[in-house]
Amino acid sequence: MADRRILSLWFPRLGAERALRRRREALDMPLAVVGDRNGAQVLTSLDPVAEGRGLFRGQPLRDAMAICPALVTVTQDDKAESAFLDVLLRWAGKFSPWVATEPPDALVVDLTGCAHLFGGESALLDQIAQDCAGLGLSVRAGIADTLGAAWALARYGGGLVAASVTRSGNDIAQEAHATRSRAATTRRAPVAMTAASVGLIAPPGRLRPVIGQLPLAALRLDAASIEGLAQLGLRRIDDIAVLPRAALARRFGASVLRRLDQALGMEPEPVTPAGAPLHFAARISFPDPIGLADDLAAGVDRLLDALALRLQARGHGARRVRLQAFRTDGSAQAIEVGLARASDRADRIRPLLALKLPEVEAGFGIDILRLSAVQTEPLTPVQHRGHLDAGMAVTTRAAQDMALEDLIGRLGARLGAEAVTRLHPGQSHAPEKAAVILQAAWSDPHPAPWPRPRAPRPLILFRPEPVTAPEDDPTPPARFRWRRRDLALRVAAGPERIAPEWWLDDPDWRSGPRDYWRVETDGGERLWLFFAHGADMPGGWFCHGQFA
């Protein structure tokens, strides 16, 4: 246990300081990050100025604004904070190759055999303090033999005496009521601790005397367990460390013992480092600057072949590909293309890039080309089995699907991926909800035939338009007025009763159920009329569509 050393890095103001880093001008006003917790707006991160005004994490926003009306708020962005933590993980890799994230605002580093490279653990923490000051980040650190102890020192070690931690077993005032009868009569020797500028360092092999005075929350227990233990007068780690293990587990569950054993090193808790993200890119440098379109296309062809080989080696396909051209004057230009389905084949990516290559401005010449797959997906190989006719049918269908995907990709390169859409059947009887619009690049075609309605539907569907006709007669009127024209009824077919979803409040359907009629006028117009029976709003006759 003494040979293993773990560093815990806690960034208590990560969200607020990330927001401050994005601001170009200095901010003298208090700042807080606001997030949603069970439907309530609460403060999730604060800068030092806001903390100095008496605000705290978890405080409702309305209470904080009442205390500090000048508070500047920023909406919490979980994805951006997670990405920022990944950036800090790469920074922490300078201290050890064994680094992992502890979302949402901490890192854990296995320092075993690495601290001497920086002059010792104290010098390493000083280096961390210097780096974080340059990054504009607040950090608290703890170094111990176990992950649990280091975690506890980083978050709750501020109350410990920096010079030494002394604990007398026969000092009955320090014991909880439930453990006074079990107080030891021996005196423990003082444990010297090292206090660095950003945290505490526990001496090797002395975990119990170091973390014994910390509160139970330092064991990473849930709130219910902490509250239950506090009702019995057990508030520190030493208070439960002397209790019978069987009774403690029976009363509060095995998780309490497990966290205690992990902190004291009696149960292993490995540090699992974050794996390096898959990175697919290819780069080519030219001995002389290029500027001709043919030279640019030839360079892209060489990069595509190299990129395809790397994708195939890892079983991934590219969904978005970026080409960067670095010019001799130091400037750069980038173009991106998206694919309707991930692919690792150069012949499927090449036509899309060819559509974008005319946008590249060579300027005084291009020195370097870099092609990268900025978004990838795993590819699953498919093996088709069966007799010859079935195999040919599967092959033909696959070729048709690939041709459609290539078409979607080309249209997306010209118009934008979000502009190419497809329709899927909707789960509603309401005519305007019969189909949903999906982006073609991120959806598959509907696998089954399109559901047939109970009656024909008009070719043109628009919002219901009022029709002047008797409002108390549900039968089709012989004469009616629509769009400032008087029309005469020649034939009508129906009715088709359509009602909305009862669990939804659709403003367009507050006039109640509708009886739809297919009518044809003397002038040859074929309309889709309905009679609304009236509910929350008055009913009457309306026109909803027009047949071909």
C-alpha positions, -999 to 999 in steps of 0.1 A, spaced: 0 0 0 28 24 8 43 21 -26 12 34 -44 6 72 -45 -26 87 -58 -32 124 -66 -67 138 -66 -73 171 -84 -106 189 -77 -116 221 -96 -143 235 -73 -151 264 -97 -147 246 -130 -179 258 -146 -176 295 -136 -139 297 -144 -145 281 -178 -171 308 -185 -147 335 -173 -120 322 -197 -144 327 -226 -150 364 -218 -126 387 -235 -131 415 -210 -125 413 -173 -156 409 -151 -157 426 -117 -193 415 -110 -201 382 -93 -207 353 -117 -225 320 -113 -234 291 -135 -271 281 -134 -283 246 -140 -316 227 -138 -320 204 -108 -354 186 -106 -371 214 -124 -356 242 -103 -329 267 -113 -300 264 -89 -264 276 -88 -239 249 -99 -207 269 -99 -195 303 -86 -165 325 -90 -147 338 -59 -166 372 -60 -199 354 -59 -187 332 -30 -176 363 -11 -212 376 -14 -224 346 6 -237 325 -23 -232 288 -24 -236 258 -48 -270 243 -49 -287 276 -38 -319 284 -57 -314 312 -83 -342 333 -70 -327 333 -35 -293 342 -49 -307 371 -69 -325 384 -38 -292 384 -19 -271 397 -48 -291 415 -75 -259 423 -95 -252 385 -100 -243 376 -136 -255 342 -146 -245 318 -173 -265 287 -183 -247 254 -176 -234 236 -206 -227 200 -196 -211 190 -229 -188 220 -229 -177 214 -193 -170 177 -201 -149 187 -231 -130 212 -209 -123 185 -184 -110 163 -212 -86 191 -221 -74 192 -185 -69 155 -186 -45 159 -214 -27 186 -194 -24 163 -164 -8 137 -186 25 156 -181 26 143 -145 18 106 -152 5 85 -180 -22 71 -157 -48 98 -156 -86 95 -154 -115 119 -151 -140 121 -123 -169 140 -137 -180 166 -134 -151 186 -120 -121 163 -109 -92 143 -121 -74 114 -105 -37 107 -112 -17 76 -103 17 92 -93 34 59 -84 70 63 -95 65 97 -111 68 123 -84 106 122 -82 107 135 -118 94 168 -106 115 171 -75 91 153 -51 54 155 -43 56 190 -28 74 204 -59 48 186 -81 19 203 -63 37 236 -67 40 230 -104 3 222 -105 -5 254 -87 16 274 -111 0 258 -141 -36 263 -128 -28 299 -120 -18 304 -156 -50 287 -168 -71 308 -145 -84 278 -125 -88 271 -88 -77 237 -77 -75 216 -46 -53 186 -44 -46 156 -21 -20 129 -23 -23 97 -4 -19 59 -7 -54 53 -19 -78 71 -42 -104 74 -15 -80 91 9 -67 115 -18 -103 123 -27 -111 131 9 -80 153 15 -86 173 -17 -122 182 -7 -123 180 31 -86 184 41 -89 222 46 -99 217 83 -68 197 92 -39 213 110 -12 216 84 17 209 107 5 177 123 -25 156 130 -27 144 165 -53 120 178 -54 107 213 -74 75 218 -82 82 255 -96 117 248 -132 108 254 -144 142 242 -133 132 207 -154 100 206 -190 96 197 -215 85 224 -217 50 208 -180 44 210 -169 59 243 -169 26 260 -146 13 233 -121 41 235 -85 29 233 -62 36 261 -31 40 240 -18 73 226 -10 75 189 20 93 178 16 126 159 14 122 121 33 148 102 16 160 71 29 182 43 8 212 33 14 225 -2 0 256 -18 -30 237 -33 -35 208 -10 -23 182 15 1 153 13 -4 123 35 27 104 46 30 69 31 14 41 52 -5 64 77 -40 66 63 -61 61 94 -45 88 116 -47 113 86 -83 109 75 -98 98 108 -108 134 118 -125 141 85 -163 141 82 -181 111 70 -189 129 37 -152 124 29 -159 87 24 -181 94 -6 -212 81 12 -247 89 0 -267 116 19 -291 90 34 -263 71 50 -246 102 63 -278 114 79 -285 81 95 -251 79 110 -253 115 122 -285 106 141 -264 81 162 -238 107 169 -213 93 143 -199 122 123 -162 114 117 -145 86 100 -129 74 132 -163 71 148 -173 43 124 -138 27 120 -140 13 156 -175 -1 153 -183 -38 148 -183 -43 111 -212 -68 110 -235 -45 129 -225 -15 108 -232 -34 75 -265 -48 88 -277 -13 98 -264 9 70 -255 -15 42 -223 -29 28 -216 3 8 -205 21 40 -179 -6 48 -168 -7 12 -161 30 11 -142 28 44 -121 -1 32 -113 17 0 -102 48 18 -80 28 42 -65 6 15 -81 -27 26 -100 -30 -6 -83 -21 -39 -97 7 -61 -78 9 -93 -74 40 -114 -86 33 -149 -70 58 -173 -91 73 -200 -83 58 -234 -69 80 -261 -96 90 -285 -95 75 -320 -79 99 -344 -80 95 -381 -61 120 -402 -35 121 -430 -12 149 -439 11 157 -469 37 185 -472 48 197 -506 84 205 -515 71 235 -535 38 254 -530 9 242 -553 -19 262 -567 -34 243 -597 -67 225 -593 -52 193 -607 -24 193 -581 -48 199 -554 -70 170 -565 -40 147 -568 -30 156 -532 -65 149 -520 -64 115 -537 -32 105 -520 -46 116 -486 -79 98 -492 -62 65 -498 -42 68 -466 -72 79 -446 -93 50 -459 -66 25 -449 -65 38 -413 -103 37 -410 -104 2 -423 -77 -9 -399 -98 2 -369 -132 -8 -383 -146 27 -384 -163 48 -411 -162 86 -416 -194 106 -412 -178 140 -416 -145 147 -434 -125 180 -431 -98 191 -456 -74 218 -444 -52 238 -468 -23 257 -452 -10 285 -473 25 299 -476 14 332 -460 5 314 -428 -33 314 -433 -54 283 -436 -88 273 -451 -109 243 -443 -138 226 -460 -161 199 -447 -184 173 -462 -208 150 -446 -219 114 -456 -254 100 -453 -239 68 -439 -204 62 -424 -180 48 -449 -144 38 -451 -141 38 -489 -122 65 -507 -144 63 -538 -175 74 -517 -158 103 -501 -139 116 -532 -170 128 -552 -182 149 -522 -148 166 -517 -146 172 -555 -178 194 -551 -161 215 -525 -126 218 -539 -134 248 -562 -140 268 -529 -103 264 -519 -83 295 -525 -47 288 -531 -35 324 -527 3 324 -530 4 287 -528 -5 258 -505 23 241 -485 4 215 -465 -28 195 -470 -44 177 -440 -74 154 -443 -92 142 -411 -123 123 -402 -138 146 -376 -168 124 -369 -166 86 -372 -188 56 -364 -180 19 -360 -187 -2 -390 -202 -37 -387 -193 -62 -415 -224 -80 -429 -221 -114 -444 -250 -124 -468 -259 -161 -470 -284 -180 -490 -290 -193 -525 -280 -174 -556 -313 -155 -562 -315 -143 -526 -278 -132 -527 -284 -113 -559 -315 -96 -544 -296 -85 -513 -267 -72 -535 -291 -53 -557 -309 -37 -527 -275 -28 -511 -264 -11 -543 -297 8 -545 -293 20 -509 -257 30 -515 -267 50 -546 -294 68 -525 -269 76 -498 -244 89 -523 -272 112 -537 -280 125 -502 -243 132 -496 -240 151 -529 -271 171 -522 -259 178 -487 -226 190 -500 -244 215 -522 -273 226 -501 -263 216 -466 -270 184 -448 -299 199 -428 -317 209 -461 -321 173 -473 -350 157 -456 -373 127 -459 -407 118 -446 -417 91 -421 -452 81 -411 -465 98 -380 -483 82 -352 -515 103 -354 -548 104 -372 -547 142 -376 -540 149 -413 -513 175 -406 -495 150 -383 -496 121 -407 -459 125 -416 -428 137 -397 -398 154 -414 -364 139 -406 -330 148 -419 -321 123 -445 -284 121 -435 -293 110 -400 -322 87 -406 -330 55 -425 -359 51 -450 -391 38 -437 -387 0 -439 -424 -9 -445 -449 4 -471 -465 37 -463 -497 32 -443 -528 37 -464 -554 61 -449 -590 50 -445 -600 75 -472 -582 94 -500 -561 124 -489 -558 157 -509 -527 165 -528 -524 200 -513 -530 203 -476 -531 238 -459 -543 253 -427 -581 251 -423 -598 281 -440 -633 292 -430 -661 284 -454 -693 305 -453 -722 280 -449 -749 272 -424 -731 265 -391 -758 243 -376 -761 218 -405 -735 190 -406 -745 179 -441 -726 193 -471 -742 227 -481 -756 230 -516 -740 264 -520 -710 278 -500 -685 306 -502 -647 300 -501 -619 324 -509 -643 351 -519 -660 328 -544 -695 314 -545 -694 277 -552 -721 252 -559 -719 216 -548 -721 189 -574 -712 157 -555 -700 149 -520 -686 117 -504 -682 111 -467 -682 116 -439 -649 105 -423 -649 112 -386 -614 123 -373 -607 133 -337 -574 145 -321 -554 128 -294 -573 133 -262 -541 136 -241 -528 165 -262 -541 201 -262 -537 211 -299 -549 247 -304 -559 238 -340 -583 211 -327 -601 230 -300 -632 231 -322 -638 194 -315 -641 163 -337 -644 168 -375 -665 152 -402 -645 153 -435 -662 153 -469 -647 150 -504 -667 174 -525 -667 185 -561 -681 218 -573 -698 227 -605 -665 243 -617 -646 210 -613 -628 219 -581 -623 190 -557 -620 201 -521 -617 186 -487 -642 201 -464 -649 193 -428 -676 202 -403 -663 210 -368 -688 201 -341 -675 226 -317 -660 221 -282 -638 248 -266 -643 269 -297 -672 275 -321 -674 250 -349 -686 253 -385 -675 245 -420 -638 247 -431 -617 238 -461 -585 218 -453 -571 207 -487 -575 204 -524 -574 173 -546 -556 172 -579 
